[in-house]
């Protein structure tokens, strides 16, 4: 009996990336791209309506972002597999996303063959972590390694950091995360304290310095 196609939802803030990846994946037998999303909210909405087998998720997407989108998708439908595809190789992203329920983690410099292998693996219920990510995670556990200040952040604090770096204010963040403005302000000041900064500009600059966000984040 012939196995059904693996249905994929592409989530990336760059249209060119989505278009290019769709064309490459459509040439792979048994892989079928059923939809595209450019924001965290759109990813959650399309996951509900399309019910894909695998979501290829970028971390630095506008809105609620890839971390919160991963949490919301899996909270509603834990059978969906999230495969993160991102430029980030360093902590805290891999550990935070895997803790949030993602099934795999790839960097964008991997080839289409590896992406296809990863999609097949996670669709079978397996974990897939690319070699460069696994190496970085292993190195992060070695004694004497210089700790990044971002290693101490919780998932929620990291999510608020990403949204602040996108230029979102407290009101926008509270609406998107369904939290009170007071709670968001508390997370924001915790970030200031943990990262030894005193304003959003300094927070964003520090995040750029450590590669947590890119120099340009589309909104």
Backbone torsions as a table, in degrees:
resi	resn	phi	psi	omega
1	UNK	NA	129.5	-176.8
2	UNK	-72.4	134.5	-179.3
3	UNK	-76.9	145.4	179.5
4	UNK	-69.9	159.0	176.6
5	UNK	-64.3	150.1	173.3
6	UNK	-86.6	117.0	-176.2
7	UNK	-87.8	130.8	-171.3
8	UNK	-122.7	136.5	170.1
9	UNK	-107.5	124.5	178.9
10	UNK	-93.0	129.5	178.9
11	UNK	-127.6	112.1	179.3
12	UNK	-157.8	144.3	-178.1
13	UNK	-77.5	-11.5	-178.8
14	UNK	-105.3	121.3	-178.2
15	UNK	-62.5	-39.1	-179.4
16	UNK	-62.2	-37.4	177.6
17	UNK	-64.8	-44.9	-179.1
18	UNK	-63.2	-45.4	-178.9
19	UNK	-63.2	-45.6	-179.3
20	UNK	-64.0	-42.6	-179.5
21	UNK	-67.2	-38.1	178.8
22	UNK	-62.8	-43.4	-179.8
23	UNK	-62.8	-39.7	179.5
24	UNK	-68.5	-44.0	-177.4
25	UNK	-69.9	-32.8	-179.7
26	UNK	-66.4	-18.2	177.4
27	UNK	-86.7	-5.4	-179.4
28	UNK	-93.8	125.4	179.7
29	UNK	-56.0	139.2	175.2
30	UNK	71.0	8.2	173.6
31	UNK	-112.6	131.7	-175.5
32	UNK	-137.2	118.3	176.7
33	UNK	-81.7	119.2	-175.9
34	UNK	-104.6	-9.2	-179.8
35	UNK	-173.7	165.5	179.4
36	UNK	-134.7	144.4	176.9
37	UNK	-136.0	146.8	-178.3
38	UNK	-116.0	-0.8	179.1
39	UNK	-141.7	166.3	179.0
40	UNK	-63.4	-43.5	180.0
41	UNK	-62.3	-42.5	179.9
42	UNK	-66.0	-35.7	177.6
43	UNK	-62.2	-43.3	179.0
44	UNK	-64.7	-45.1	-178.5
45	UNK	-63.0	-46.8	-178.2
46	UNK	-70.3	-30.6	175.8
47	UNK	-63.1	-36.2	178.5
48	UNK	-69.6	-42.1	-174.5
49	UNK	-83.1	-36.7	-176.1
50	UNK	-90.9	-25.4	-178.2
51	UNK	49.9	58.9	179.6
52	UNK	-69.4	160.7	174.0
53	UNK	-77.0	-39.3	-176.1
54	UNK	-135.5	137.6	172.7
55	UNK	-110.8	121.8	172.7
56	UNK	-88.7	107.9	-166.6
57	UNK	-111.3	124.7	170.5
58	UNK	-86.1	146.1	-179.2
59	UNK	-76.4	-47.6	-170.4
60	UNK	-91.2	60.9	175.0
61	UNK	-99.7	152.7	-179.3
62	UNK	-65.3	172.2	178.7
63	UNK	79.1	-131.9	-177.7
64	UNK	-74.5	-13.6	176.9
65	UNK	83.4	169.0	-175.2
66	UNK	-69.8	-33.9	-179.0
67	UNK	-66.4	-50.1	-180.0
68	UNK	-68.4	-37.0	177.5
69	UNK	-61.3	-40.9	177.1
70	UNK	-59.5	-46.5	-179.7
71	UNK	-60.8	-44.4	-176.1
72	UNK	-70.3	-39.9	179.4
73	UNK	-62.3	-46.1	-176.7
74	UNK	-74.6	-27.4	176.2
75	UNK	-65.6	-36.5	179.9
76	UNK	-82.1	-39.4	-177.1
77	UNK	-141.8	89.3	-177.3
78	UNK	-67.3	-8.9	179.0
79	UNK	-80.9	-16.2	176.1
80	UNK	-72.9	137.9	179.3
81	UNK	-100.9	129.0	178.8
82	UNK	-102.8	122.4	177.0
83	UNK	-116.2	111.4	-176.2
84	UNK	-80.4	131.0	176.5
85	UNK	-127.6	111.4	-168.9
86	UNK	-151.4	159.8	173.5
87	UNK	-71.2	-17.6	-172.1
88	UNK	-77.2	128.6	174.5
89	UNK	-111.8	-22.3	-173.0
90	UNK	-88.8	162.9	169.3
91	UNK	-62.3	154.3	8.6
92	UNK	-94.9	1.8	-172.2
93	UNK	-60.2	-52.2	-177.0
94	UNK	-56.8	-49.2	-178.1
95	UNK	-64.4	-42.4	-178.4
96	UNK	-63.8	-42.4	-178.8
97	UNK	-72.4	-37.1	176.1
98	UNK	-66.5	-37.8	176.1
99	UNK	-65.8	-30.9	179.2
100	UNK	-76.4	-7.9	176.0
101	UNK	115.5	0.3	177.6
102	UNK	-61.9	144.5	-177.4
103	UNK	-91.1	-15.8	-178.0
104	UNK	-162.8	167.7	-176.0
105	UNK	-147.6	122.5	178.7
106	UNK	-128.3	156.2	170.3
107	UNK	-100.4	158.9	-174.9
108	UNK	-73.7	-5.2	177.3
109	UNK	-89.2	2.6	177.8
110	UNK	-79.3	160.1	-178.4
111	UNK	-85.2	168.9	-178.7
112	UNK	-64.3	-30.2	178.6
113	UNK	-63.4	-41.6	179.8
114	UNK	-69.5	-39.3	176.9
115	UNK	-59.7	-44.4	179.3
116	UNK	-62.7	-43.2	177.7
117	UNK	-60.9	-41.7	-179.4
118	UNK	-65.8	-41.6	178.2
119	UNK	-60.6	-45.5	179.3
120	UNK	-63.0	-41.8	-177.6
121	UNK	-63.5	-50.0	-177.6
122	UNK	-68.4	-29.8	177.7
123	UNK	-66.6	-23.2	176.0
124	UNK	-86.7	1.2	-179.7
125	UNK	91.3	10.5	179.9
126	UNK	-93.0	164.9	171.7
127	UNK	-94.1	148.0	176.3
128	UNK	-140.1	120.9	176.4
129	UNK	-128.1	124.3	-177.7
130	UNK	-64.4	158.4	-173.3
131	UNK	-60.1	-39.5	-178.1
132	UNK	-69.3	-35.4	176.9
133	UNK	-68.1	-45.9	179.7
134	UNK	-59.4	-39.4	179.3
135	UNK	-64.3	-44.8	179.2
136	UNK	-63.7	-40.0	179.4
137	UNK	-66.2	-38.0	178.2
138	UNK	-66.9	-42.6	179.8
139	UNK	-64.2	-33.3	-178.4
140	UNK	-65.8	-18.6	-177.9
141	UNK	-93.8	-4.8	-177.9
142	UNK	-72.8	142.2	176.7
143	UNK	-62.0	142.2	176.6
144	UNK	85.8	-2.5	179.0
145	UNK	-68.2	136.5	177.1
146	UNK	-67.8	122.5	-176.1
147	UNK	-80.6	136.5	171.2
148	UNK	-78.5	141.9	177.9
149	UNK	-62.0	-20.6	-178.4
150	UNK	-79.2	-13.1	178.3
151	UNK	-63.3	-23.4	-175.6
152	UNK	-85.6	-4.5	-174.9
153	UNK	-80.2	144.2	172.1
154	UNK	-78.0	170.3	178.0
155	UNK	-58.9	-44.0	-177.8
156	UNK	-67.4	-40.0	178.2
157	UNK	-64.0	-41.2	177.6
158	UNK	-63.6	-39.8	178.9
159	UNK	-63.0	-45.3	178.7
160	UNK	-63.0	-39.5	176.8
161	UNK	-57.1	-47.6	-178.6
162	UNK	-61.5	-38.5	-178.2
163	UNK	-73.6	-37.0	174.2
164	UNK	-61.7	-41.7	-179.5
165	UNK	-65.9	-23.3	175.2
166	UNK	-79.5	-5.3	-179.4
167	UNK	92.6	10.4	-179.8
168	UNK	-79.2	139.7	179.0
169	UNK	-89.6	177.1	-175.5
170	UNK	-58.8	-42.5	-179.2
171	UNK	-63.2	-44.9	179.5
172	UNK	-62.6	-43.5	-179.6
173	UNK	-64.3	-42.8	-178.6
174	UNK	-62.8	-39.4	179.1
175	UNK	-66.6	-43.6	-175.6
176	UNK	-72.8	-33.5	-179.7
177	UNK	-95.0	0.5	-180.0
178	UNK	57.8	44.4	176.7
179	UNK	-122.3	158.2	175.7
180	UNK	-72.0	155.0	177.8
181	UNK	-60.7	-34.9	178.7
182	UNK	-63.3	-41.6	179.8
183	UNK	-65.6	-43.1	178.7
184	UNK	-62.6	-41.9	178.2
185	UNK	-61.4	-36.9	177.7
186	UNK	-63.2	-45.8	177.6
187	UNK	-60.9	-41.1	-178.4
188	UNK	-61.9	-44.9	-179.5
189	UNK	-72.0	-28.1	172.3
190	UNK	-63.7	-40.0	177.3
191	UNK	-61.0	-45.6	179.2
192	UNK	-57.3	-44.1	-177.1
193	UNK	-68.2	-47.1	-177.0
194	UNK	-67.7	-32.6	-175.3
195	UNK	-102.0	2.0	176.1
196	UNK	58.0	47.5	173.8
197	UNK	-126.6	168.3	-176.8
198	UNK	-128.8	7.0	176.4
199	UNK	-159.3	170.8	-175.3
200	UNK	-66.8	-35.0	-179.8
201	UNK	-64.2	-45.9	178.6
202	UNK	-64.8	-36.4	178.1
203	UNK	-63.1	-45.1	-179.2
204	UNK	-66.5	-41.3	178.7
205	UNK	-61.8	-40.4	178.5
206	UNK	-65.4	-39.9	178.8
207	UNK	-64.1	-38.7	177.0
208	UNK	-66.5	-42.5	-179.0
209	UNK	-58.5	-39.0	-178.7
210	UNK	-93.1	6.3	177.3
211	UNK	74.6	16.9	178.5
212	UNK	-71.4	-36.4	173.5
213	UNK	-129.6	159.6	177.8
214	UNK	-82.9	172.8	177.9
215	UNK	-65.7	-28.4	177.7
216	UNK	-129.0	125.3	175.5
217	UNK	-120.8	117.4	-177.9
218	UNK	-71.7	147.3	177.6
219	UNK	-123.6	NA	NA
